């Protein structure tokens, strides 16, 4: 059943533009069921007067059962249609006769369901007055040498899908169940063939509600959804996709199945290579083949994705064609690569941070996708959703050590970019995973870093509870360093709760513990918080002393990020103590560090402090500019802070 829809005005206009450019060959490509044949047939009818010598059609059966049609068969068919008499048997003679016979004719030819560029070349016309339009599930970029123009069909938008369904079941039925209609169209993933098959089911079942079919498709999230989109005696979505899959090389078919197993919405060649346990070059070539075959969509720089029904099909093929052990290995390799690469980013960004040991079942052998701090942070941020998927997958699979290790590796991402919801969710999963793994050290790590996230998100009471658990666990284990971390965290909670005296008590206890065990970095971090308390209390000289000592110690241990934090506060304290130029210079220096490392949240905080200082100094124009820049950065990292300083509540 070919899709019967007309809401492709933009696509029709694109074909008009290609025709107006005088191109002799147009290739229309897109995945199975997207409506290529219907679109081209409609367009050729609309321009039929441009081709008074007629139009010819051939199905090259590129994705049908059996072998694709040989060009010689099509040439013989076309020559007979043009009245050329019995065609010669020799392919070369056929091609020569075809070119000479079409040299002066204004004729249009549709070559449907093409498989390769080699299948098309012998069928091209002999003169400039005609036009060949090719449809294919592959992009056939090799036809550029023949002067081809290309048009890629995208999936239907929601409105077009509703229109297509309305044509089949009527306006009254659609209007009566419009929310269910929208849901059904979404479940069809924008494929016209899928919408048509759903329409056919509804048309033959006039008493079935649209909502009932949508519910059935939603319940059958896997292969059942493809099975539901079948009509007896007609092509199904599954059959169309099976045909595209059948012609893939063995390695590309394996990659297709592998990607269908991954719990991610987008992926790149590195993810593909890691999950298959193959070199990057192997994955790049096969991913290109999937893109060329329109089974995978290229959606951005080094990023690809499946449409929903294609992902279901790829997953089904993996379930049918691969062993359970092979499928398990794919997922484990994905998690191990995610952990290995995130850990490398963590070590790049926070080299002085204590990192718990890592373990891998399949140690990755791929190159790292970054070399500089800003690249490492950008990689963590751009892969944030994928890394969270890996955290959840590992926990669901019972790979508890991998799960909490992944959470631990994401620390610089959470610390610098402040994605609070994911920070908290990840640590809730990581804490449970560490407990299930029986790793008390990891449990304390999850409690402490998770509590920092809760506190930063304004959930002070919950943060204090997590720190309290961590403090008790550290004392039970005799871990003095972790005890100091919990004490400092409790001090920060008291400060946020408006109890500065209690905060100072806890912070001084943390300093005492850390000085006793020889942990100068911890001492410096606690002193930074003491300096912040002094600033708020209106004691800038005391704050300058705290920040100066903290900055010196953090520089000594090569903690560039926290040293810059101490420096920006030192600059602000210096301004309040009467040293405006010196203070601004210090804050500007810290801003340079944060900008270079990509720490957007702290760039915003620094700009905010520079703005406050400029306003106090009477530089209102400078202050307003700095504040606007701070708001813009906060909007992407901490919307609550953007509202706080932007005047929106």
Secondary structure, 3 states (H helix, E strand, C coil): CCCCCCCCHHHHHHHHHHHHCCCCEEEEECCCCCCHHHHHHHHHHHCHHHCCCCEEEEECCCCCCCCCCCHHHHHHHHHHHCCCCCCCCCHHHHHHHHHHHHCCCCCEEEEEEECCHHHHHCCCCCCCCCEEEEEECCCCHHHHHHCEEEEECCCCCHHHHHHHHHHHHCHHHHHHCHHHHHHHHHHCCCCHHHHHHHHHHHHCCCCCCHHHHHHHHHHCCCHHHHHHCCCCCCCCHHHHHHHHHHCCCHHHHHHHHHHHHCCCCEECHHHHHHHHCCCHHHHHHHHHHHHHCCCCEEEECCEEECCHHHHHHHHHHHHHHCCHHHHHHHHHHHHHHHHHHHHHHHHHHCCCCCCCCCCCCCCCCCCCCCCCHHHHHHHHHHCHHHHHHHHHHHHHHCCHHHHHHHHHHCHHHHHHHCCHHHHHHHHHHHHHHHHHHCCHHHHHHHHHHHHHHHHHCCCHHHHHHHHHHHHHHHHHHCCHHHHHHHHHHHHHHHHHCCCHHHHHHHHHHHHHHHHHHCCHHHHHHHHHHHHHHHHHCCCHHHHHHHHHHHHHHHHHCCCHHHHHHHHHHHHHHHHHCCCHHHHHHHHHHHHHHHHHHCCHHHHHHHHHHHHHHHHHCCCHHHHHHHHHHHHHHHHHHCHHHHHHHHCCC
